Protein backbone atom coordinates (compact mmCIF):
# COMPACT_ATOMS: atom_id res chain seq x y z
CA UNK A 1 0.00 0.00 0.00
CA UNK A 2 2.88 2.41 0.79
CA UNK A 3 4.28 1.79 -2.67
CA UNK A 4 0.93 2.63 -4.27
CA UNK A 5 0.59 5.83 -2.25
CA UNK A 6 4.04 6.96 -3.37
CA UNK A 7 3.15 6.41 -7.01
CA UNK A 8 -0.17 8.22 -6.69
CA UNK A 9 1.57 11.21 -5.14
CA UNK A 10 3.95 11.45 -8.10
CA UNK A 11 1.58 10.71 -10.99
CA UNK A 12 -1.13 13.34 -11.22
CA UNK A 13 -3.36 12.60 -14.22
CA UNK A 14 -3.24 9.19 -15.79
CA UNK A 15 -0.75 6.42 -15.28
CA UNK A 16 -0.37 2.74 -15.74
CA UNK A 17 2.36 1.09 -13.71
CA UNK A 18 3.20 -2.58 -13.63
CA UNK A 19 3.91 -3.81 -10.12
CA UNK A 20 6.13 -6.60 -11.45
CA UNK A 21 9.71 -7.32 -10.61
CA UNK A 22 12.16 -5.52 -8.35
CA UNK A 23 15.11 -3.54 -9.61
CA UNK A 24 16.91 -6.82 -10.25
CA UNK A 25 15.16 -8.46 -13.20
CA UNK A 26 16.20 -11.89 -11.94
CA UNK A 27 14.06 -11.52 -8.81
CA UNK A 28 10.74 -12.75 -10.16
CA UNK A 29 7.57 -11.70 -8.39
CA UNK A 30 4.17 -13.33 -8.77
CA UNK A 31 1.73 -11.13 -10.72
CA UNK A 32 -0.47 -9.04 -8.46
CA UNK A 33 -3.70 -10.53 -9.77
CA UNK A 34 -2.51 -14.00 -8.79
CA UNK A 35 -0.86 -13.00 -5.53
CA UNK A 36 -3.88 -11.12 -4.16
CA UNK A 37 -1.93 -7.88 -3.66
CA UNK A 38 -3.32 -5.51 -1.07
CA UNK A 39 -4.92 -3.04 -3.49
CA UNK A 40 -7.53 -0.51 -2.32
CA UNK A 41 -11.23 -1.19 -2.79
CA UNK A 42 -13.91 1.03 -4.35
CA UNK A 43 -14.73 3.95 -2.08
CA UNK A 44 -11.32 4.18 -0.40
CA UNK A 45 -9.51 7.52 -0.58
CA UNK A 46 -5.70 7.76 -0.90
CA UNK A 47 -3.93 11.13 -1.03
CA UNK A 48 -7.14 12.80 -2.23
CA UNK A 49 -7.81 10.16 -4.92
CA UNK A 50 -10.99 8.09 -4.51
CA UNK A 51 -11.16 4.56 -5.89
CA UNK A 52 -14.12 4.48 -8.29
CA UNK A 53 -13.60 1.02 -9.73
CA UNK A 54 -11.50 -2.10 -9.23
CA UNK A 55 -11.57 -5.15 -11.49
CA UNK A 56 -9.53 -7.94 -13.04
CA UNK A 57 -8.07 -7.65 -16.53
CA UNK A 58 -7.51 -11.31 -17.32
CA UNK A 59 -6.13 -10.70 -20.83
CA UNK A 60 -2.87 -9.37 -19.36
CA UNK A 61 -3.08 -11.06 -15.95
CA UNK A 62 -3.60 -7.77 -14.16
CA UNK A 63 -5.79 -5.92 -11.72
CA UNK A 64 -7.03 -2.44 -12.62
CA UNK A 65 -7.75 0.26 -10.08
CA UNK A 66 -9.34 3.50 -11.30
CA UNK A 67 -8.95 6.61 -9.14
CA UNK A 68 -10.53 10.06 -9.44
CA UNK A 69 -9.09 13.10 -7.72
CA UNK A 70 -11.80 14.53 -5.49
CA UNK A 71 -10.93 18.21 -6.09
CA UNK A 72 -10.04 18.30 -9.79
CA UNK A 73 -11.63 15.23 -11.33
CA UNK A 74 -8.24 14.07 -12.68
CA UNK A 75 -8.21 10.32 -13.26
CA UNK A 76 -5.46 7.80 -12.54
CA UNK A 77 -5.52 4.23 -13.78
CA UNK A 78 -3.22 1.83 -11.93
CA UNK A 79 -2.40 -1.45 -13.66
CA UNK A 80 -0.84 -4.04 -11.35
CA UNK A 81 0.65 -7.17 -12.93
CA UNK A 82 3.90 -9.04 -13.32
CA UNK A 83 5.36 -7.05 -16.21
CA UNK A 84 8.93 -5.97 -15.46
CA UNK A 85 8.50 -2.84 -17.61
CA UNK A 86 6.95 0.00 -15.64
CA UNK A 87 4.93 2.49 -17.68
CA UNK A 88 3.56 6.00 -17.19
CA UNK A 89 1.35 8.15 -19.38
CA UNK A 90 -0.19 11.59 -19.08
CA UNK A 91 -3.16 12.22 -21.37
CA UNK A 92 -5.15 15.41 -21.94
CA UNK A 93 -8.37 16.11 -23.81
CA UNK A 94 -7.07 18.50 -26.48
CA UNK A 95 -9.74 18.75 -29.16
CA UNK A 96 -8.66 21.09 -31.99
CA UNK A 97 -10.53 24.39 -32.32
CA UNK A 98 -9.23 25.12 -35.84
CA UNK A 99 -6.62 23.94 -38.35
CA UNK A 100 -3.67 25.85 -36.87
CA UNK A 101 -2.37 22.70 -35.12
CA UNK A 102 -2.47 24.00 -31.54
CA UNK A 103 -2.54 20.49 -29.99
CA UNK A 104 0.42 19.41 -32.11
CA UNK A 105 2.55 22.47 -31.38
CA UNK A 106 1.97 22.14 -27.67
CA UNK A 107 2.94 18.47 -27.78
CA UNK A 108 6.33 19.62 -29.09
CA UNK A 109 6.56 22.69 -26.86
CA UNK A 110 6.10 20.84 -23.57
CA UNK A 111 9.26 18.85 -24.26
CA UNK A 112 11.46 21.95 -24.38
CA UNK A 113 11.87 22.78 -20.72
CA UNK A 114 9.78 23.69 -17.70
CA UNK A 115 10.07 25.72 -14.51
CA UNK A 116 11.77 22.85 -12.68
CA UNK A 117 13.69 21.52 -15.69
CA UNK A 118 14.60 24.57 -17.83
CA UNK A 119 16.82 22.89 -20.43
CA UNK A 120 15.54 23.19 -24.02
CA UNK A 121 17.28 19.90 -24.83
CA UNK A 122 15.72 18.05 -21.93
CA UNK A 123 13.91 15.55 -24.17
CA UNK A 124 17.16 14.44 -25.76
CA UNK A 125 18.96 14.41 -22.41
CA UNK A 126 16.23 12.24 -20.89
CA UNK A 127 16.21 9.90 -23.88
CA UNK A 128 19.97 9.39 -23.99
CA UNK A 129 20.97 9.73 -20.33
CA UNK A 130 18.30 7.81 -18.42
CA UNK A 131 17.45 4.15 -18.05
CA UNK A 132 14.28 4.13 -20.14
CA UNK A 133 12.58 1.73 -22.51
CA UNK A 134 10.31 4.26 -24.21
CA UNK A 135 9.84 8.03 -24.33
CA UNK A 136 7.52 9.79 -26.74
CA UNK A 137 4.60 12.16 -27.18
CA UNK A 138 1.82 12.10 -29.75
CA UNK A 139 -1.23 14.06 -30.85
CA UNK A 140 -4.52 12.47 -31.85
CA UNK A 141 -7.88 13.93 -32.85
CA UNK A 142 -9.24 13.85 -29.31
CA UNK A 143 -6.21 13.92 -27.03
CA UNK A 144 -2.48 14.47 -26.55
CA UNK A 145 -0.49 11.82 -24.68
CA UNK A 146 2.96 11.67 -23.10
CA UNK A 147 4.01 8.03 -22.48
CA UNK A 148 7.26 6.67 -21.11
CA UNK A 149 8.58 3.42 -19.68
CA UNK A 150 11.50 2.05 -17.68
CA UNK A 151 12.59 -1.19 -16.03
CA UNK A 152 13.64 0.91 -13.04
CA UNK A 153 10.87 2.25 -10.82
CA UNK A 154 13.21 4.95 -9.49
CA UNK A 155 13.97 6.15 -13.02
CA UNK A 156 10.29 5.96 -13.96
CA UNK A 157 9.26 8.26 -11.12
CA UNK A 158 12.01 10.76 -11.98
CA UNK A 159 10.94 10.80 -15.63
CA UNK A 160 7.30 11.08 -14.58
CA UNK A 161 8.15 14.15 -12.52
CA UNK A 162 9.81 15.71 -15.55
CA UNK A 163 6.82 15.00 -17.80
CA UNK A 164 4.36 16.30 -15.21
CA UNK A 165 6.22 19.59 -14.73
CA UNK A 166 6.70 19.95 -18.49
CA UNK A 167 2.96 19.64 -19.06
CA UNK A 168 1.77 21.87 -16.23
CA UNK A 169 4.58 24.47 -16.16
CA UNK A 170 6.17 24.58 -19.65
CA UNK A 171 8.68 27.31 -20.45
CA UNK A 172 6.82 28.18 -23.63
CA UNK A 173 4.33 30.06 -21.47
CA UNK A 174 7.02 32.68 -20.79
CA UNK A 175 9.49 32.17 -23.68
CA UNK A 176 8.13 33.13 -27.09
CA UNK A 177 11.26 31.86 -28.84
CA UNK A 178 10.15 28.28 -28.16
CA UNK A 179 6.86 29.01 -29.90
CA UNK A 180 8.67 30.47 -32.89
CA UNK A 181 10.99 27.47 -33.13
CA UNK A 182 8.29 24.83 -32.74
CA UNK A 183 5.33 26.46 -34.56
CA UNK A 184 6.42 28.72 -37.43
CA UNK A 185 8.67 31.65 -38.31
CA UNK A 186 10.13 33.42 -41.33
CA UNK A 187 13.75 32.77 -42.16
CA UNK A 188 16.46 33.97 -44.56
CA UNK A 189 19.80 32.19 -44.70
CA UNK A 190 21.50 35.33 -45.99
CA UNK A 191 20.68 38.66 -47.63
CA UNK A 192 20.48 37.06 -51.07
CA UNK A 193 18.30 34.11 -50.07
CA UNK A 194 14.52 34.02 -50.48
CA UNK A 195 12.26 34.46 -47.48
CA UNK A 196 11.03 31.04 -46.37
CA UNK A 197 8.74 29.73 -43.67
CA UNK A 198 10.20 27.32 -41.14
CA UNK A 199 9.25 25.70 -37.84
CA UNK A 200 9.30 22.15 -36.49
CA UNK A 201 5.55 21.53 -36.70
CA UNK A 202 5.09 23.53 -39.91
CA UNK A 203 7.83 21.56 -41.67
CA UNK A 204 6.58 18.27 -40.29
CA UNK A 205 3.04 18.90 -41.52
CA UNK A 206 4.21 19.98 -44.99
CA UNK A 207 5.67 16.49 -45.28
CA UNK A 208 2.70 14.77 -43.63
CA UNK A 209 -0.04 16.46 -45.68
CA UNK A 210 -0.45 13.77 -48.29
CA UNK A 211 -3.24 13.71 -50.86
CA UNK A 212 -5.02 11.08 -48.77
CA UNK A 213 -4.81 13.14 -45.58
CA UNK A 214 -6.02 16.28 -47.35
CA UNK A 215 -8.94 14.33 -48.80
CA UNK A 216 -9.88 13.00 -45.34
CA UNK A 217 -9.68 16.53 -43.88
CA UNK A 218 -11.95 17.82 -46.64
CA UNK A 219 -14.45 14.99 -46.08
CA UNK A 220 -14.56 15.64 -42.31
CA UNK A 221 -14.88 19.38 -42.83
CA UNK A 222 -17.83 18.88 -45.18
CA UNK A 223 -19.56 16.19 -43.14
CA UNK A 224 -19.06 17.67 -39.66
CA UNK A 225 -18.84 21.46 -40.07
CA UNK A 226 -17.85 23.20 -36.84
CA UNK A 227 -17.19 19.96 -34.94
CA UNK A 228 -13.78 19.07 -33.52
CA UNK A 229 -13.31 16.28 -36.07
CA UNK A 230 -13.67 18.85 -38.86
CA UNK A 231 -10.21 20.20 -37.97
CA UNK A 232 -6.79 18.62 -38.37
CA UNK A 233 -5.19 18.31 -34.91
CA UNK A 234 -1.75 18.21 -36.50
CA UNK A 235 -2.31 21.45 -38.38
CA UNK A 236 -2.79 22.35 -42.03
CA UNK A 237 0.37 23.99 -43.45
CA UNK A 238 -1.51 26.88 -45.05
CA UNK A 239 -3.32 27.64 -41.78
CA UNK A 240 -0.54 27.07 -39.22
CA UNK A 241 0.88 30.63 -39.71
CA UNK A 242 -2.39 32.01 -38.31
CA UNK A 243 -1.44 30.64 -34.90
CA UNK A 244 -0.19 33.16 -32.34
CA UNK A 245 1.76 32.75 -29.12
CA UNK A 246 -1.25 34.14 -27.24
CA UNK A 247 -3.59 31.53 -28.74
CA UNK A 248 -1.17 28.77 -27.77
CA UNK A 249 -1.00 29.96 -24.17
CA UNK A 250 -4.79 30.20 -24.04
CA UNK A 251 -4.96 26.62 -25.35
CA UNK A 252 -2.79 25.44 -22.45
CA UNK A 253 -4.89 27.31 -19.90
CA UNK A 254 -8.02 25.71 -21.30
CA UNK A 255 -6.99 22.10 -21.77
CA UNK A 256 -3.99 21.27 -19.59
CA UNK A 257 -5.13 22.02 -16.01
CA UNK A 258 -6.33 18.79 -14.29
CA UNK A 259 -9.99 19.80 -14.16
CA UNK A 260 -13.23 18.17 -15.24
CA UNK A 261 -12.89 19.15 -18.87
CA UNK A 262 -16.18 17.58 -19.89
CA UNK A 263 -17.81 20.60 -18.22
CA UNK A 264 -16.04 23.02 -20.59
CA UNK A 265 -17.99 23.84 -23.79
CA UNK A 266 -16.02 22.84 -26.90
CA UNK A 267 -16.38 25.81 -29.26
CA UNK A 268 -14.05 28.03 -31.21
CA UNK A 269 -12.90 31.31 -29.63
CA UNK A 270 -15.47 34.01 -30.28
CA UNK A 271 -18.26 31.54 -31.15
CA UNK A 272 -21.66 31.99 -29.54
Buried (B, 14 or more C-beta within 10 A) or exposed (E): EEEBEEBBEBBBBBBBBBBBBEEEEEEEEEBBBEEEBEBBEEEBEBEBBBBEEBEEEEEEBBBBBBBBBEEBEBBBBBBBBBBBBBBBBBBBBBBBBBBBBBBBBBBBBBBBBBEEBEEBEBBEEBBEEBEBBEBBBEBEBBBBBBBBBBBBBEBBBBBBBBBBBBBBBBBBBEBBEBBBBBBBBEEEEEEEEEEEBEBBBBBBBBEBBEEEBEEEBEEBBEEEEEEBBBBBBBBBBEBBBBBEBEBBBBBBEBBBEBBEBEEEEBEEEEEE
